[in-house]
Amino acid sequence: MTEVIAGEDLANGVRIDYIDKTNRYYGDYHRVTIEISLSFATDNYETKHKFQELSRMGVAGADVEAVKSRLIATFRDGPMPYMNKEEFPDRFKLTLKKRKSVLLPGLK
């Protein structure tokens, strides 16, 4: 299963999508995985960037929805205040550029 289960637009032009990648791996036990994806107003929200993946293993079928809600709530309490800052979009894009320009050892 891969679907956007929620989304938020921040005042600084950041769009956050919560993508459900939960799967059942044994009997009635699931690996609950929520991928946090970002897009930016300056790019017309066209390009999505993976920001973080939240997951919990061994979740009983009856608890899956509650665990999804808790993972999203934990994310909102943790990194969300930082992401609301006005300079976040520019800093994040700069970090992406730095990551792409790093050469692997032995490659030239």
N, C-alpha and C positions, 0 to 999 in steps of 0.2 A: 504494500500500500504506500503510495506517495501522493499526498495531496496537501494543499495549503489549508490548514485548519483555522488560522487566525492571522490577522495582520494589523499593523499599527502605522500611522503616519506621524512622525515627530515634527515639531515646529521648525527644526533646522533643515528640513528637506530630506530626511532619511525615511525610507519605507522599510519596515521590518516584517518579514513573512515567517510564520512558524509552519514548517513542513513536517507532516507526520510520516515517519519511515518505520513505524512499528511493525514487527513481525512475530509470528508464533514460532517458537523453535522446539518445543517439546510438550506434548499433551496440551494442557491448558496454561502453559507458562509462556510468557511473552517477553521480548526485548523491546521496551518502549524507547523510541528514539525520536527526538524532535530536532530538526535541523533549523538553525537560525540563518536566514538569508537576508542580505541587505541590498537595497537599490537606492539610487540617489536622484533627486529632482534635477540636478545639473545634467544628468544623462537621460532625462525623460523617463526614468524608471525602466529603461530597456535592459540594462545589464545587471544580473544578479550576482552577488558575491557571497560565498559561504563564509559566515562569520564564526559560528560555533555549532557543535553538536552536543546535545544533552541526551544522556541515556541511562536507563536502569534495567538490569537483568533480573530474570526470575519473577516477573510480576504476574500474579494470578489473573485470569480473565476477568473476574469481577472487579478488579482494582485498576484496570488499564486506564479508564477515563479519568479517574481521580489522580493517578500518577502523572498523566499528561498535564493536567491542570496545575499540579504542584511544581512540575519542572518549569512550566512557563512562568508561574508566580515567582519562583526562585530566580529566574533570569531577570524578571522585571525588578526585583529587589536588589540584584547585584550589579550587573554592567549597565543597566538602563539609565541610571542617573548620569553616568559618564557619556553615554551616547546622546543624551539630550543637550550636551554642550554645543555651542555654536561652532567651535573649531573641529568637532569630531569628523565631519565628512572630509575635510581637507587632510587631516592627519591620517585617516584610514586610507585614502587614495595614495598618499605619499608612501605609506607602508607597503601597499600593494606594488607600487613601482619598484621599491627597494627589493622586495622579495623576488620579483621577476628578473632583476638585473644581477642577481647573485650567480656566479659561475660555480659549477660543481668542481671539486678537486679532480685534476687530470684532464679536464676539458678546456679547450682554448678556442 
